[in-house]
């Protein structure tokens, strides 16, 4: 998960998080999700993957909406071994820095643990310090480095969140 588009702070839109709605993704959200994906990542998922994911994981494919516009998304799922996994998260560059990524993560984490996840894992580029810091604040811990995980050769950290760590974060 990488942050390609980093607009200057002055170009970012400051919005109150209380006006952002987190909801399940819908079919008509796909073009907006794909635009956020295009602005955020070098390696992009194809449209078909989003459609398949939405059908298979309707409760854990979430979007952030502000004034009727999709400005972020998160894709989580539960594996057969009951490991929750965060497949992708991104916020439109114009809206970063408003707590939207955190709100999306909190919502998907809660849903995955309520569905019985024993823990939640994710991969993140070792260079994506902003995301790594957010995940650590949410209780995730780095458990290993995956060499050349991405197609450009960059390594990834595999991070996990255990229910007891999530409870500590939620209580703080």
C-alpha positions in Angstrom: 0.0 0.0 0.0 1.7 3.1 -1.2 1.1 6.8 -1.3 2.0 8.1 -4.8 0.0 11.3 -4.9 1.0 13.7 -2.1 -0.6 17.1 -2.7 0.9 20.1 -0.9 -0.8 20.6 2.5 -2.4 23.8 1.2 -4.1 21.9 -1.6 -5.7 19.4 0.7 -9.3 19.9 1.8 -9.8 20.1 5.5 -13.1 18.5 6.4 -14.6 17.5 9.8 -14.5 13.7 10.1 -18.0 13.9 11.6 -19.4 14.7 8.1 -17.8 11.6 6.6 -20.0 8.5 6.3 -18.5 5.0 6.3 -20.7 2.5 4.4 -20.7 -0.6 2.4 -19.4 -0.2 -1.2 -22.0 -0.3 -3.9 -21.7 -1.2 -7.6 -21.9 2.5 -8.7 -19.0 3.3 -6.4 -16.5 1.3 -8.5 -15.5 4.1 -10.9 -14.7 6.4 -7.9 -12.8 3.6 -6.2 -10.8 2.9 -9.3 -9.9 6.6 -9.6 -8.7 6.7 -6.0 -6.7 3.5 -6.8 -5.2 5.1 -9.9 -4.1 8.2 -7.9 -2.7 6.1 -5.0 -0.8 3.1 -6.3 1.7 2.1 -8.9 0.2 -1.4 -9.1 -3.6 -1.1 -9.8 -6.3 -3.7 -9.4 -8.5 -4.4 -12.4 -12.2 -3.5 -12.3 -13.2 -7.2 -12.3 -11.3 -7.7 -9.0 -13.3 -5.0 -7.3 -16.6 -6.4 -8.6 -15.7 -10.0 -7.5 -14.5 -8.7 -4.1 -17.6 -6.7 -3.6 -19.8 -9.8 -4.3 -17.8 -12.1 -2.1 -17.2 -9.6 0.8 -20.1 -7.1 0.9 -19.7 -6.5 4.7 -16.0 -5.6 4.6 -15.6 -3.6 1.4 -16.3 -0.2 2.7 -16.1 3.4 1.4 -15.8 6.8 3.0 -18.3 9.3 1.5 -18.4 13.1 1.9 -21.1 15.3 0.4 -22.2 12.3 -1.8 -18.7 11.7 -3.1 -16.6 8.6 -2.5 -13.2 9.8 -1.1 -11.7 6.6 0.3 -12.2 2.8 0.5 -10.9 -0.3 2.3 -11.1 -3.9 1.3 -11.0 -6.5 4.0 -11.9 -10.2 4.1 -11.9 -13.3 6.3 -9.8 -16.2 5.1 -11.0 -19.8 5.7 -8.5 -20.2 8.6 -10.3 -17.2 10.2 -7.4 -14.8 9.6 -8.8 -11.3 8.7 -6.9 -9.6 6.0 -6.8 -6.0 4.8 -6.2 -6.2 1.0 -6.2 -2.5 0.2 -7.0 0.9 1.6 -6.7 4.3 0.0 -7.9 7.9 0.5 -8.2 10.4 -2.3 -5.1 12.6 -2.2 -7.2 15.8 -1.7 -8.7 14.4 1.5 -5.7 12.8 3.2 -4.8 14.0 6.7 -8.4 14.2 7.9 -8.6 10.9 9.7 -10.4 9.1 6.9 -7.9 6.3 6.6 -8.1 5.7 10.4 -12.0 5.7 10.3 -12.0 3.2 7.4 -9.5 1.0 9.3 -11.5 1.1 12.5 -14.7 0.2 10.7 -13.2 -2.8 8.8 -11.3 -4.0 11.9 -14.4 -4.0 14.0 -16.3 -5.9 11.3 -13.6 -8.5 10.8 -13.3 -9.2 14.6 -17.1 -9.4 14.9 -17.1 -12.0 12.2 -14.7 -14.1 14.2 -11.2 -13.2 12.9 -8.5 -14.6 15.1 -6.2 -11.8 14.0 -5.9 -9.4 11.1 -3.0 -9.2 8.8 -1.8 -6.8 6.0 1.2 -6.1 3.8 2.6 -2.6 3.5 5.6 -1.2 1.5 8.6 -0.7 3.8 8.8 2.9 2.4 5.2 3.8 3.3 6.0 5.3 6.7 2.7 7.2 6.9 0.7 4.0 6.6 3.0 2.0 8.9 2.6 4.7 11.6 -1.2 4.6 11.3 -1.2 0.8 11.5 1.1 0.9 14.6 -1.2 3.4 16.3 -4.1 1.0 15.7 -2.2 -1.8 17.4 -0.6 -3.6 14.4 2.9 -5.1 14.9 5.5 -5.9 12.3 6.0 -9.6 12.3 8.2 -10.1 9.2 9.8 -8.5 6.2 8.8 -10.0 2.9 11.7 -9.6 0.4 10.7 -8.3 -3.1 7.0 -8.5 -2.4 6.1 -5.9 -4.9 6.6 -6.1 -8.7 9.1 -3.3 -8.6 11.3 -5.3 -6.1 10.4 -3.3 -3.0 10.0 -5.3 0.3 6.9 -5.4 2.4 6.2 -5.6 6.1 3.7 -8.2 7.1 1.8 -6.7 10.1 -0.8 -8.3 12.3 -3.3 -7.1 14.8 -4.5 -9.4 17.6 -7.8 -8.9 19.3 -6.2 -8.2 22.7 -4.1 -5.4 21.1 -7.2 -4.0 19.4 -9.0 -3.9 22.8 -6.1 -2.0 24.3 -6.2 0.6 21.5 -10.0 0.9 21.7 -9.9 1.4 25.5 -7.1 4.1 25.3 
